[in-house]
């Protein structure tokens, strides 16, 4: 059995989405955000105090993009992985890691310096600069999905789940109106996937059943603009 430790709308949504795409059996363990502050016992499982944590037998993983690849290899017939012999293998790995390292990381600085720090420590200019940094890097997604439904290999892969979470986060931060039209259409396709919808429903149901607030933290609630 796969065990995923998850906070509503956190990076752990990536492996949750993958689990639903692959229809693998799993147990979902919901935590309040941030767990290192509000669920101190969690540190016994993950000393980093971060989510996600994926446990599969003796395997313990804390990096969401790596989890996407790991899960995709569990069921290769689903086609969510790209094999080394395929022409787009390199592009697949690049997109998989770009989703976290290039597209999600700058948004965490927007979150920190616009929302999470105490008012006296907030840095509006830092937040604005990193929002622009993210949007500039998003141009590579715009180019990739202009005329293509998905990022690589002619199909939905774990790379789309990785980049898709960055788009989910950007929507929460009110950055979606500044996307290009191809990126907007791509995100609409991703949201329409049944597994994406099941993942949203799974986190809501598990949160309710486990006594965790099913709404994101105020900084991660959808913005109108």
N, CA and C atoms as a LAMMPS dump frame, in Angstrom:
ITEM: TIMESTEP
0
ITEM: NUMBER OF ATOMS
675
ITEM: BOX BOUNDS ff ff ff
-5.0000000000000000e+02 5.0000000000000000e+02
-5.0000000000000000e+02 5.0000000000000000e+02
-5.0000000000000000e+02 5.0000000000000000e+02
ITEM: ATOMS id mol type element x y z
1 1 1 N 0.837 -1.195 0
2 1 2 C 0 0 0
3 1 3 C 0.872 1.244 0
4 2 1 N 0.496 2.198 -0.799
5 2 2 C 1.162 3.495 -0.826
6 2 3 C 0.491 4.412 0.184
7 3 1 N 1.297 5.152 0.934
8 3 2 C 0.781 6.103 1.91
9 3 3 C 1.284 7.499 1.535
10 4 1 N 0.345 8.426 1.345
11 4 2 C 0.708 9.795 0.998
12 4 3 C 0.256 10.747 2.093
13 5 1 N 1.192 11.525 2.613
14 5 2 C 0.901 12.565 3.602
15 5 3 C 0.746 13.878 2.84
16 6 1 N -0.365 14.565 3.093
17 6 2 C -0.803 15.627 2.177
18 6 3 C -1.456 16.763 2.945
19 7 1 N -1.229 17.995 2.489
20 7 2 C -1.985 19.169 2.922
21 7 3 C -2.807 19.673 1.741
22 8 1 N -3.973 20.206 2.015
23 8 2 C -4.843 20.701 0.951
24 8 3 C -4.089 21.709 0.088
25 9 1 N -4.064 21.446 -1.214
26 9 2 C -3.504 22.346 -2.236
27 9 3 C -1.996 22.528 -2.164
28 10 1 N -1.299 21.717 -1.374
29 10 2 C 0.161 21.804 -1.307
30 10 3 C 0.793 21.001 -2.448
31 11 1 N 2.134 21.021 -2.516
32 11 2 C 2.856 20.275 -3.556
33 11 3 C 2.473 18.802 -3.593
34 12 1 N 2.021 18.301 -2.471
35 12 2 C 1.616 16.899 -2.386
36 12 3 C 0.429 16.587 -3.29
37 13 1 N -0.188 17.636 -3.871
38 13 2 C -1.254 17.369 -4.843
39 13 3 C -0.705 16.674 -6.081
40 14 1 N 0.563 16.925 -6.404
41 14 2 C 1.152 16.249 -7.577
42 14 3 C 1.054 14.729 -7.467
43 15 1 N 1.63 14.109 -6.419
44 15 2 C 1.523 12.645 -6.342
45 15 3 C 0.095 12.164 -6.126
46 16 1 N -0.744 12.951 -5.464
47 16 2 C -2.146 12.55 -5.32
48 16 3 C -2.803 12.449 -6.686
49 17 1 N -2.588 13.429 -7.521
50 17 2 C -3.118 13.41 -8.884
51 17 3 C -2.587 12.202 -9.642
52 18 1 N -1.297 11.918 -9.506
53 18 2 C -0.718 10.767 -10.18
54 18 3 C -1.335 9.457 -9.703
55 19 1 N -1.561 9.341 -8.411
56 19 2 C -2.183 8.13 -7.883
57 19 3 C -3.553 7.9 -8.508
58 20 1 N -4.29 8.988 -8.704
59 20 2 C -5.611 8.861 -9.319
60 20 3 C -5.503 8.562 -10.812
61 21 1 N -4.543 9.162 -11.491
62 21 2 C -4.345 8.853 -12.913
63 21 3 C -4.018 7.373 -13.101
64 22 1 N -3.192 6.841 -12.217
65 22 2 C -2.727 5.462 -12.336
66 22 3 C -3.679 4.462 -11.697
67 23 1 N -4.638 4.976 -10.909
68 23 2 C -5.607 4.141 -10.189
69 23 3 C -4.896 3.107 -9.315
70 24 1 N -3.865 3.582 -8.622
71 24 2 C -3.15 2.743 -7.668
72 24 3 C -3.837 2.841 -6.302
73 25 1 N -3.894 1.766 -5.532
74 25 2 C -4.461 1.841 -4.183
75 25 3 C -3.545 2.645 -3.267
76 26 1 N -4.123 3.518 -2.457
77 26 2 C -3.315 4.348 -1.566
78 26 3 C -4.134 4.749 -0.351
79 27 1 N -3.406 5.139 0.693
80 27 2 C -4.01 5.738 1.88
81 27 3 C -3.563 7.196 1.936
82 28 1 N -4.525 8.097 2.152
83 28 2 C -4.246 9.531 2.166
84 28 3 C -4.315 10.038 3.605
85 29 1 N -3.218 10.609 4.065
86 29 2 C -3.12 11.11 5.436
87 29 3 C -3.082 12.64 5.388
88 30 1 N -4.149 13.277 5.84
89 30 2 C -4.265 14.73 5.75
90 30 3 C -3.636 15.4 6.965
91 31 1 N -3.002 16.53 6.713
92 31 2 C -2.338 17.294 7.759
93 31 3 C -2.722 18.763 7.658
94 32 1 N -2.788 19.465 8.79
95 32 2 C -2.999 20.911 8.742
96 32 3 C -1.733 21.597 8.245
97 33 1 N -1.9 22.754 7.614
98 33 2 C -0.754 23.466 7.051
99 33 3 C -0.339 24.629 7.943
100 34 1 N 0.971 24.787 8.206
101 34 2 C 2.073 23.866 7.891
102 34 3 C 2.187 22.788 8.959
103 35 1 N 2.413 21.548 8.579
104 35 2 C 2.4 20.464 9.564
105 35 3 C 3.498 20.568 10.613
106 36 1 N 4.632 21.153 10.267
107 36 2 C 5.715 21.246 11.26
108 36 3 C 5.326 22.134 12.431
109 37 1 N 4.316 23.008 12.227
110 37 2 C 3.851 23.885 13.297
111 37 3 C 2.583 23.36 13.955
112 38 1 N 1.713 22.708 13.169
113 38 2 C 0.393 22.333 13.675
114 38 3 C 0.185 20.832 13.847
115 39 1 N 1.181 20.034 13.505
116 39 2 C 1.095 18.576 13.691
117 39 3 C 2.491 18.074 14.048
118 40 1 N 2.932 18.422 15.247
119 40 2 C 4.322 18.168 15.628
120 40 3 C 4.687 16.687 15.598
121 41 1 N 3.718 15.811 15.812
122 41 2 C 4.003 14.372 15.76
123 41 3 C 4.453 13.938 14.365
124 42 1 N 4.085 14.726 13.359
125 42 2 C 4.473 14.392 11.992
126 42 3 C 5.992 14.38 11.821
127 43 1 N 6.698 15.139 12.656
128 43 2 C 8.154 15.176 12.568
129 43 3 C 8.779 13.806 12.83
130 44 1 N 8.048 12.93 13.506
131 44 2 C 8.544 11.573 13.721
132 44 3 C 8.575 10.797 12.407
133 45 1 N 7.684 11.15 11.487
134 45 2 C 7.629 10.492 10.183
135 45 3 C 8.553 11.172 9.177
136 46 1 N 8.579 12.506 9.228
137 46 2 C 9.398 13.278 8.301
138 46 3 C 10.059 14.415 9.069
139 47 1 N 11.321 14.273 9.434
140 47 2 C 12.003 15.307 10.228
141 47 3 C 12.016 16.68 9.559
142 48 1 N 11.836 16.724 8.23
143 48 2 C 11.764 18.016 7.544
144 48 3 C 10.49 18.773 7.91
145 49 1 N 9.464 18.03 8.291
146 49 2 C 8.189 18.66 8.607
147 49 3 C 7.437 19.164 7.4
148 50 1 N 7.814 18.693 6.205
149 50 2 C 7.205 19.157 4.968
150 50 3 C 6.306 18.08 4.368
151 51 1 N 5.434 18.509 3.474
152 51 2 C 4.695 17.582 2.631
153 51 3 C 5.11 17.855 1.182
154 52 1 N 5.078 16.799 0.37
155 52 2 C 4.564 15.467 0.65
156 52 3 C 5.588 14.553 1.325
157 53 1 N 5.053 13.497 1.878
158 53 2 C 5.831 12.328 2.256
159 53 3 C 5.115 11.128 1.655
160 54 1 N 5.834 10.384 0.837
161 54 2 C 5.293 9.161 0.243
162 54 3 C 6.023 7.975 0.844
163 55 1 N 5.262 7.035 1.388
164 55 2 C 5.834 5.832 1.982
165 55 3 C 5.298 4.625 1.217
166 56 1 N 6.22 3.795 0.74
167 56 2 C 5.858 2.593 -0.011
168 56 3 C 6.799 1.482 0.44
169 57 1 N 6.345 0.707 1.42
170 57 2 C 7.234 -0.283 2.001
171 57 3 C 8.405 0.404 2.678
172 58 1 N 9.611 0.082 2.256
173 58 2 C 10.812 0.704 2.809
174 58 3 C 11.162 2.021 2.119
175 59 1 N 10.463 2.339 1.058
176 59 2 C 10.741 3.561 0.303
177 59 3 C 10.089 4.761 0.997
178 60 1 N 10.854 5.821 1.187
179 60 2 C 10.349 7.062 1.766
180 60 3 C 10.839 8.212 0.893
181 61 1 N 9.914 9.011 0.383
182 61 2 C 10.266 10.09 -0.538
183 61 3 C 9.632 11.393 -0.065
184 62 1 N 10.346 12.51 -0.284
185 62 2 C 9.837 13.814 0.139
186 62 3 C 9.802 14.838 -0.999
187 63 1 N 10.224 14.451 -2.201
188 63 2 C 10.226 15.374 -3.336
189 63 3 C 9.083 15.042 -4.289
190 64 1 N 8.205 16.018 -4.514
191 64 2 C 6.969 15.738 -5.244
192 64 3 C 7.215 15.367 -6.704
193 65 1 N 8.149 16.027 -7.39
194 65 2 C 8.405 15.687 -8.789
195 65 3 C 9 14.285 -8.907
196 66 1 N 9.884 13.929 -7.979
197 66 2 C 10.451 12.582 -7.983
198 66 3 C 9.364 11.536 -7.75
199 67 1 N 8.41 11.854 -6.885
200 67 2 C 7.292 10.938 -6.646
201 67 3 C 6.494 10.702 -7.928
202 68 1 N 6.301 11.752 -8.701
203 68 2 C 5.551 11.599 -9.947
204 68 3 C 6.218 10.585 -10.86
205 69 1 N 7.522 10.69 -10.992
206 69 2 C 8.252 9.74 -11.826
207 69 3 C 8.214 8.341 -11.225
208 70 1 N 8.411 8.243 -9.923
209 70 2 C 8.402 6.943 -9.248
210 70 3 C 7.061 6.24 -9.464
211 71 1 N 5.976 6.986 -9.27
212 71 2 C 4.654 6.383 -9.428
213 71 3 C 4.392 5.994 -10.872
214 72 1 N 4.831 6.812 -11.81
215 72 2 C 4.607 6.495 -13.225
216 72 3 C 5.259 5.18 -13.614
217 73 1 N 6.403 4.864 -12.992
218 73 2 C 7.084 3.607 -13.321
219 73 3 C 6.398 2.398 -12.704
220 74 1 N 5.502 2.625 -11.735
221 74 2 C 4.801 1.496 -11.11
222 74 3 C 3.834 0.848 -12.095
223 75 1 N 3.344 1.637 -13.046
224 75 2 C 2.357 1.117 -14.002
225 75 3 C 2.72 1.626 -15.387
226 76 1 N 3.775 1.101 -15.992
227 76 2 C 4.261 1.636 -17.267
228 76 3 C 3.241 1.559 -18.39
229 77 1 N 2.337 0.586 -18.307
230 77 2 C 1.34 0.445 -19.371
231 77 3 C 0.41 1.652 -19.46
232 78 1 N 0.35 2.467 -18.396
233 78 2 C -0.5 3.659 -18.413
234 78 3 C 0.09 4.777 -19.272
235 79 1 N 1.382 4.71 -19.567
236 79 2 C 2.001 5.688 -20.448
237 79 3 C 2.318 7.022 -19.805
238 80 1 N 2.274 7.113 -18.474
239 80 2 C 2.555 8.391 -17.815
240 80 3 C 4.045 8.629 -17.621
241 81 1 N 4.849 7.604 -17.834
242 81 2 C 6.301 7.746 -17.83
243 81 3 C 6.76 7.822 -19.289
244 82 1 N 7.96 8.32 -19.507
245 82 2 C 8.576 8.304 -20.838
246 82 3 C 9.868 7.505 -20.71
247 83 1 N 9.968 6.433 -21.454
248 83 2 C 11.1 5.515 -21.323
249 83 3 C 12.362 6.106 -21.94
250 84 1 N 13.548 5.673 -21.452
251 84 2 C 14.811 6.192 -21.999
252 84 3 C 14.946 6.024 -23.507
253 85 1 N 14.315 5.027 -24.079
254 85 2 C 14.43 4.813 -25.519
255 85 3 C 13.527 5.691 -26.362
256 86 1 N 12.612 6.426 -25.72
257 86 2 C 11.71 7.288 -26.487
258 86 3 C 12.401 8.606 -26.838
259 87 1 N 12.073 9.176 -28.009
260 87 2 C 12.736 10.417 -28.423
261 87 3 C 12.583 11.566 -27.438
262 88 1 N 11.471 11.639 -26.715
263 88 2 C 11.219 12.76 -25.815
264 88 3 C 11.651 12.498 -24.371
265 89 1 N 12.488 11.492 -24.156
266 89 2 C 12.901 11.181 -22.782
267 89 3 C 13.574 12.377 -22.11
268 90 1 N 14.494 13.019 -22.791
269 90 2 C 15.18 14.172 -22.212
270 90 3 C 14.23 15.323 -21.947
271 91 1 N 13.356 15.591 -22.896
272 91 2 C 12.379 16.665 -22.709
273 91 3 C 11.463 16.358 -21.532
274 92 1 N 11.085 15.106 -21.393
275 92 2 C 10.228 14.682 -20.28
276 92 3 C 10.887 14.966 -18.933
277 93 1 N 12.143 14.566 -18.78
278 93 2 C 12.842 14.822 -17.52
279 93 3 C 12.974 16.317 -17.259
280 94 1 N 13.238 17.073 -18.313
281 94 2 C 13.394 18.516 -18.146
282 94 3 C 12.093 19.155 -17.675
283 95 1 N 10.977 18.805 -18.3
284 95 2 C 9.681 19.354 -17.884
285 95 3 C 9.314 18.908 -16.474
286 96 1 N 9.589 17.644 -16.179
287 96 2 C 9.257 17.099 -14.861
288 96 3 C 9.893 17.938 -13.751
289 97 1 N 11.15 18.299 -13.926
290 97 2 C 11.864 19.043 -12.887
291 97 3 C 11.674 20.555 -13.018
292 98 1 N 11.417 21.028 -14.231
293 98 2 C 11.12 22.444 -14.403
294 98 3 C 9.855 22.832 -13.64
295 99 1 N 8.888 21.922 -13.568
296 99 2 C 7.643 22.216 -12.857
297 99 3 C 7.878 22.615 -11.418
298 100 1 N 8.855 22 -10.778
299 100 2 C 9.162 22.332 -9.384
300 100 3 C 10.25 23.395 -9.284
301 101 1 N 11.408 23.12 -9.877
302 101 2 C 12.568 23.982 -9.655
303 101 3 C 12.424 25.361 -10.271
304 102 1 N 11.782 25.446 -11.447
305 102 2 C 11.693 26.724 -12.148
306 102 3 C 10.353 27.41 -11.971
307 103 1 N 9.257 26.648 -11.908
308 103 2 C 7.936 27.269 -11.885
309 103 3 C 7.291 27.342 -10.503
310 104 1 N 7.608 26.406 -9.62
311 104 2 C 7.005 26.447 -8.283
312 104 3 C 7.862 27.24 -7.303
313 105 1 N 9.179 27.074 -7.38
314 105 2 C 10.052 27.753 -6.414
315 105 3 C 9.818 29.264 -6.34
316 106 1 N 9.778 30.011 -7.448
317 106 2 C 9.574 31.462 -7.308
318 106 3 C 8.24 31.806 -6.665
319 107 1 N 7.248 30.958 -6.872
320 107 2 C 5.943 31.228 -6.275
321 107 3 C 5.965 31.05 -4.758
322 108 1 N 6.845 30.182 -4.269
323 108 2 C 6.952 30.043 -2.811
324 108 3 C 7.48 31.33 -2.184
325 109 1 N 8.294 32.073 -2.918
326 109 2 C 8.785 33.353 -2.412
327 109 3 C 7.677 34.41 -2.45
328 110 1 N 6.826 34.327 -3.464
329 110 2 C 5.657 35.21 -3.49
330 110 3 C 4.774 34.932 -2.278
331 111 1 N 4.532 33.661 -2.015
332 111 2 C 3.722 33.28 -0.857
333 111 3 C 4.343 33.784 0.438
334 112 1 N 5.636 33.555 0.574
335 112 2 C 6.293 33.921 1.832
336 112 3 C 6.249 35.425 2.074
337 113 1 N 6.666 36.185 1.069
338 113 2 C 6.853 37.619 1.308
339 113 3 C 5.604 38.456 1.057
340 114 1 N 4.546 37.818 0.532
341 114 2 C 3.282 38.532 0.388
342 114 3 C 2.255 38.103 1.431
343 115 1 N 2.362 36.853 1.925
344 115 2 C 1.297 36.31 2.769
345 115 3 C 1.771 35.726 4.1
346 116 1 N 2.846 34.921 4.107
347 116 2 C 3.157 34.119 5.273
348 116 3 C 3.978 34.845 6.334
349 117 1 N 4.804 35.777 5.934
350 117 2 C 5.609 36.502 6.92
351 117 3 C 4.723 37.454 7.727
352 118 1 N 5.105 37.759 8.975
353 118 2 C 4.378 38.797 9.72
354 118 3 C 4.4 40.107 8.936
355 119 1 N 3.39 40.945 9.103
356 119 2 C 3.304 42.178 8.309
357 119 3 C 4.592 42.991 8.278
358 120 1 N 5.286 43.055 9.404
359 120 2 C 6.49 43.883 9.447
360 120 3 C 7.655 43.285 8.659
361 121 1 N 7.56 42.008 8.311
362 121 2 C 8.64 41.348 7.562
363 121 3 C 8.281 41.106 6.104
364 122 1 N 7.099 41.495 5.675
365 122 2 C 6.717 41.282 4.289
366 122 3 C 7.505 42.207 3.358
367 123 1 N 7.735 41.691 2.148
368 123 2 C 8.549 42.41 1.169
369 123 3 C 7.783 42.46 -0.157
370 124 1 N 6.918 43.441 -0.334
371 124 2 C 6.114 43.497 -1.567
372 124 3 C 6.953 43.5 -2.838
373 125 1 N 8.104 44.173 -2.821
374 125 2 C 8.923 44.222 -4.028
375 125 3 C 9.501 42.857 -4.364
376 126 1 N 9.927 42.114 -3.342
377 126 2 C 10.427 40.759 -3.576
378 126 3 C 9.315 39.894 -4.169
379 127 1 N 8.125 39.97 -3.599
380 127 2 C 7.002 39.181 -4.107
381 127 3 C 6.686 39.545 -5.549
382 128 1 N 6.672 40.827 -5.853
383 128 2 C 6.377 41.267 -7.211
384 128 3 C 7.457 40.81 -8.19
385 129 1 N 8.715 40.915 -7.78
386 129 2 C 9.81 40.505 -8.663
387 129 3 C 9.744 39.019 -8.987
388 130 1 N 9.441 38.194 -7.978
389 130 2 C 9.395 36.755 -8.236
390 130 3 C 8.133 36.335 -8.968
391 131 1 N 7.048 37.071 -8.832
392 131 2 C 5.874 36.812 -9.663
393 131 3 C 6.211 37.063 -11.132
394 132 1 N 6.937 38.148 -11.403
395 132 2 C 7.356 38.438 -12.779
396 132 3 C 8.347 37.391 -13.275
397 133 1 N 9.219 36.936 -12.371
398 133 2 C 10.196 35.901 -12.721
399 133 3 C 9.474 34.633 -13.164
400 134 1 N 8.46 34.228 -12.391
401 134 2 C 7.66 33.052 -12.749
402 134 3 C 7 33.233 -14.117
403 135 1 N 6.356 34.371 -14.328
404 135 2 C 5.632 34.598 -15.575
405 135 3 C 6.572 34.6 -16.775
406 136 1 N 7.783 35.105 -16.595
407 136 2 C 8.754 35.081 -17.684
408 136 3 C 9.131 33.645 -18.041
409 137 1 N 9.332 32.807 -17.038
410 137 2 C 9.692 31.398 -17.292
411 137 3 C 8.516 30.612 -17.852
412 138 1 N 7.31 31.073 -17.578
413 138 2 C 6.124 30.367 -18.077
414 138 3 C 6.002 30.457 -19.599
415 139 1 N 6.755 31.354 -20.212
416 139 2 C 6.706 31.47 -21.668
417 139 3 C 7.119 30.173 -22.355
418 140 1 N 7.992 29.403 -21.695
419 140 2 C 8.397 28.138 -22.3
420 140 3 C 7.232 27.15 -22.36
421 141 1 N 6.335 27.197 -21.366
422 141 2 C 5.124 26.366 -21.416
423 141 3 C 4.214 26.841 -22.538
424 142 1 N 4.048 28.149 -22.643
425 142 2 C 3.211 28.707 -23.706
426 142 3 C 3.67 28.215 -25.079
427 143 1 N 4.988 28.233 -25.297
428 143 2 C 5.512 27.776 -26.585
429 143 3 C 5.279 26.284 -26.792
430 144 1 N 5.446 25.501 -25.724
431 144 2 C 5.344 24.041 -25.849
432 144 3 C 3.928 23.579 -26.138
433 145 1 N 2.927 24.261 -25.591
434 145 2 C 1.542 23.797 -25.744
435 145 3 C 0.786 24.587 -26.801
436 146 1 N 1.48 25.425 -27.539
437 146 2 C 0.866 26.053 -28.708
438 146 3 C 0.846 25.021 -29.824
439 147 1 N -0.314 24.503 -30.111
440 147 2 C -0.448 23.464 -31.127
441 147 3 C -0.244 22.052 -30.62
442 148 1 N -0.127 21.876 -29.307
443 148 2 C 0.043 20.538 -28.729
444 148 3 C -0.774 20.449 -27.444
445 149 1 N -1.448 19.34 -27.25
446 149 2 C -2.278 19.194 -26.045
447 149 3 C -1.456 19.077 -24.777
448 150 1 N -0.287 18.427 -24.866
449 150 2 C 0.522 18.178 -23.679
450 150 3 C 1.976 18.556 -23.94
451 151 1 N 2.803 18.462 -22.927
452 151 2 C 4.153 19.013 -23
453 151 3 C 5.111 18.204 -23.851
454 152 1 N 4.972 16.886 -23.841
455 152 2 C 5.943 16.059 -24.555
456 152 3 C 5.348 14.686 -24.83
457 153 1 N 5.999 13.977 -25.724
458 153 2 C 5.684 12.573 -26.05
459 153 3 C 4.295 12.386 -26.642
460 154 1 N 3.597 13.474 -26.96
461 154 2 C 2.281 13.379 -27.585
462 154 3 C 1.184 12.847 -26.691
463 155 1 N 1.406 12.896 -25.364
464 155 2 C 0.405 12.369 -24.444
465 155 3 C 0.578 13.011 -23.067
466 156 1 N -0.41 12.829 -22.205
467 156 2 C -0.291 13.268 -20.817
468 156 3 C 0.725 12.389 -20.108
469 157 1 N 1.666 13.027 -19.399
470 157 2 C 2.678 12.291 -18.64
471 157 3 C 2.818 12.908 -17.249
472 158 1 N 3.685 12.312 -16.452
473 158 2 C 3.975 12.85 -15.124
474 158 3 C 4.493 14.281 -15.209
475 159 1 N 5.135 14.652 -16.32
476 159 2 C 5.61 16.027 -16.489
477 159 3 C 4.451 17.014 -16.485
478 160 1 N 3.318 16.626 -17.035
479 160 2 C 2.151 17.506 -17.031
480 160 3 C 1.593 17.677 -15.622
481 161 1 N 1.647 16.63 -14.817
482 161 2 C 1.217 16.762 -13.423
483 161 3 C 2.149 17.692 -12.657
484 162 1 N 3.444 17.61 -12.955
485 162 2 C 4.41 18.469 -12.277
486 162 3 C 4.183 19.936 -12.633
487 163 1 N 4.113 20.235 -13.915
488 163 2 C 3.868 21.611 -14.352
489 163 3 C 2.447 22.038 -13.998
490 164 1 N 1.509 21.114 -14.082
491 164 2 C 0.116 21.443 -13.757
492 164 3 C -0.046 21.946 -12.344
493 165 1 N 0.698 21.375 -11.388
494 165 2 C 0.581 21.895 -10.022
495 165 3 C 1.083 23.329 -9.946
496 166 1 N 2.146 23.655 -10.681
497 166 2 C 2.634 25.04 -10.683
498 166 3 C 1.558 25.986 -11.196
499 167 1 N 0.774 25.535 -12.171
500 167 2 C -0.316 26.36 -12.677
501 167 3 C -1.442 26.475 -11.648
502 168 1 N -1.715 25.386 -10.946
503 168 2 C -2.714 25.425 -9.874
504 168 3 C -2.328 26.474 -8.837
505 169 1 N -1.07 26.462 -8.426
506 169 2 C -0.593 27.415 -7.44
507 169 3 C -0.667 28.84 -7.973
508 170 1 N -0.288 29.023 -9.22
509 170 2 C -0.343 30.357 -9.819
510 170 3 C -1.768 30.894 -9.881
511 171 1 N -2.722 29.996 -10.111
512 171 2 C -4.116 30.424 -10.082
513 171 3 C -4.523 30.923 -8.712
514 172 1 N -4.083 30.221 -7.671
515 172 2 C -4.378 30.656 -6.315
516 172 3 C -3.771 32.037 -6.018
517 173 1 N -2.624 32.314 -6.631
518 173 2 C -1.934 33.572 -6.378
519 173 3 C -2.429 34.713 -7.273
520 174 1 N -3.429 34.436 -8.091
521 174 2 C -3.995 35.482 -8.923
522 174 3 C -3.18 35.805 -10.158
523 175 1 N -2.311 34.885 -10.607
524 175 2 C -1.443 35.149 -11.744
525 175 3 C -2.014 34.653 -13.068
526 176 1 N -3.092 33.889 -13.031
527 176 2 C -3.625 33.287 -14.254
528 176 3 C -4.017 34.303 -15.327
529 177 1 N -4.568 35.476 -14.978
530 177 2 C -4.919 36.426 -16.043
531 177 3 C -3.739 36.882 -16.891
532 178 1 N -2.521 36.651 -16.419
533 178 2 C -1.345 37.084 -17.165
534 178 3 C -0.728 35.958 -18.006
535 179 1 N -1.379 34.799 -18.036
536 179 2 C -0.894 33.712 -18.878
537 179 3 C -1.225 33.978 -20.337
538 180 1 N -0.499 33.305 -21.217
539 180 2 C -0.841 33.321 -22.625
540 180 3 C -2.04 32.43 -22.904
541 181 1 N -2.663 32.584 -24.071
542 181 2 C -3.866 31.802 -24.374
543 181 3 C -3.622 30.301 -24.459
544 182 1 N -2.466 29.878 -24.941
545 182 2 C -2.195 28.44 -25.041
546 182 3 C -2.046 27.822 -23.657
547 183 1 N -1.4 28.54 -22.741
548 183 2 C -1.265 28.039 -21.369
549 183 3 C -2.614 27.955 -20.694
550 184 1 N -3.458 28.953 -20.903
551 184 2 C -4.804 28.941 -20.32
552 184 3 C -5.598 27.744 -20.831
553 185 1 N -5.53 27.486 -22.131
554 185 2 C -6.256 26.338 -22.701
555 185 3 C -5.676 25.016 -22.186
556 186 1 N -4.364 24.958 -22.058
557 186 2 C -3.703 23.762 -21.524
558 186 3 C -4.181 23.483 -20.102
559 187 1 N -4.237 24.5 -19.265
560 187 2 C -4.683 24.33 -17.887
561 187 3 C -6.139 23.878 -17.841
562 188 1 N -6.957 24.376 -18.733
563 188 2 C -8.347 23.93 -18.787
564 188 3 C -8.419 22.451 -19.143
565 189 1 N -7.563 21.998 -20.051
566 189 2 C -7.532 20.567 -20.396
567 189 3 C -7.12 19.73 -19.196
568 190 1 N -6.111 20.19 -18.467
569 190 2 C -5.658 19.432 -17.304
570 190 3 C -6.751 19.325 -16.25
571 191 1 N -7.435 20.427 -15.983
572 191 2 C -8.492 20.422 -14.971
573 191 3 C -9.667 19.536 -15.363
574 192 1 N -9.857 19.345 -16.658
575 192 2 C -10.97 18.531 -17.131
576 192 3 C -10.701 17.032 -17.026
577 193 1 N -9.479 16.645 -16.742
578 193 2 C -9.165 15.23 -16.653
579 193 3 C -9.897 14.606 -15.458
580 194 1 N -10.538 13.461 -15.651
581 194 2 C -11.267 12.834 -14.541
582 194 3 C -10.385 12.576 -13.324
583 195 1 N -9.123 12.206 -13.529
584 195 2 C -8.248 11.929 -12.387
585 195 3 C -7.958 13.191 -11.595
586 196 1 N -7.838 14.326 -12.265
587 196 2 C -7.654 15.596 -11.56
588 196 3 C -8.862 15.87 -10.667
589 197 1 N -10.05 15.671 -11.22
590 197 2 C -11.271 15.889 -10.449
591 197 3 C -11.375 14.906 -9.285
592 198 1 N -10.966 13.656 -9.509
593 198 2 C -10.999 12.677 -8.421
594 198 3 C -10.019 13.053 -7.314
595 199 1 N -8.848 13.581 -7.698
596 199 2 C -7.862 13.988 -6.692
597 199 3 C -8.401 15.12 -5.833
598 200 1 N -9.055 16.099 -6.455
599 200 2 C -9.679 17.176 -5.684
600 200 3 C -10.714 16.625 -4.715
601 201 1 N -11.544 15.707 -5.213
602 201 2 C -12.588 15.123 -4.365
603 201 3 C -11.98 14.289 -3.242
604 202 1 N -10.899 13.577 -3.53
605 202 2 C -10.252 12.721 -2.522
606 202 3 C -9.694 13.552 -1.384
607 203 1 N -9.038 14.686 -1.694
608 203 2 C -8.471 15.484 -0.615
609 203 3 C -9.569 16.111 0.24
610 204 1 N -10.681 16.502 -0.394
611 204 2 C -11.782 17.075 0.367
612 204 3 C -12.424 16.033 1.28
613 205 1 N -12.652 14.842 0.73
614 205 2 C -13.283 13.784 1.521
615 205 3 C -12.382 13.354 2.675
616 206 1 N -11.088 13.191 2.401
617 206 2 C -10.157 12.759 3.449
618 206 3 C -10.006 13.833 4.519
619 207 1 N -9.966 15.084 4.107
620 207 2 C -9.854 16.171 5.085
621 207 3 C -11.054 16.168 6.016
622 208 1 N -12.236 16.056 5.437
623 208 2 C -13.436 16.031 6.265
624 208 3 C -13.462 14.851 7.214
625 209 1 N -13.069 13.685 6.72
626 209 2 C -13.108 12.481 7.542
627 209 3 C -12.056 12.507 8.649
628 210 1 N -10.939 13.222 8.415
629 210 2 C -9.83 13.224 9.376
630 210 3 C -9.773 14.49 10.218
631 211 1 N -10.799 15.315 10.115
632 211 2 C -10.88 16.497 10.975
633 211 3 C -9.912 17.611 10.615
634 212 1 N -9.539 17.694 9.349
635 212 2 C -8.64 18.748 8.868
636 212 3 C -9.469 19.739 8.051
637 213 1 N -9.196 21.023 8.222
638 213 2 C -9.9 22.056 7.471
639 213 3 C -9.741 21.774 5.976
640 214 1 N -10.845 21.576 5.246
641 214 2 C -10.73 21.216 3.824
642 214 3 C -10.437 22.388 2.908
643 215 1 N -10.383 23.607 3.44
644 215 2 C -10.065 24.766 2.611
645 215 3 C -8.584 25.068 2.7
646 216 1 N -7.997 25.581 1.619
647 216 2 C -6.579 25.961 1.689
648 216 3 C -6.371 27.081 2.695
649 217 1 N -5.107 27.302 3.086
650 217 2 C -4.794 28.449 3.914
651 217 3 C -5.216 29.709 3.15
652 218 1 N -5.465 30.841 3.835
653 218 2 C -5.95 32.035 3.144
654 218 3 C -5.115 32.443 1.944
655 219 1 N -3.814 32.252 2.007
656 219 2 C -2.96 32.631 0.882
657 219 3 C -3.146 31.727 -0.316
658 220 1 N -3.713 30.522 -0.103
659 220 2 C -3.868 29.562 -1.189
660 220 3 C -5.317 29.369 -1.577
661 221 1 N -6.132 30.369 -1.339
662 221 2 C -7.517 30.3 -1.798
663 221 3 C -7.653 31.033 -3.123
664 222 1 N -8.519 30.518 -3.999
665 222 2 C -8.551 31.097 -5.353
666 222 3 C -8.807 32.6 -5.335
667 223 1 N -8.095 33.31 -6.221
668 223 2 C -8.26 34.743 -6.393
669 223 3 C -9.129 34.999 -7.621
670 224 1 N -9.837 36.094 -7.602
671 224 2 C -10.672 36.451 -8.738
672 224 3 C -9.867 37.14 -9.828
673 225 1 N -8.685 37.613 -9.475
674 225 2 C -7.888 38.328 -10.469
675 225 3 C -6.408 38.079 -10.227
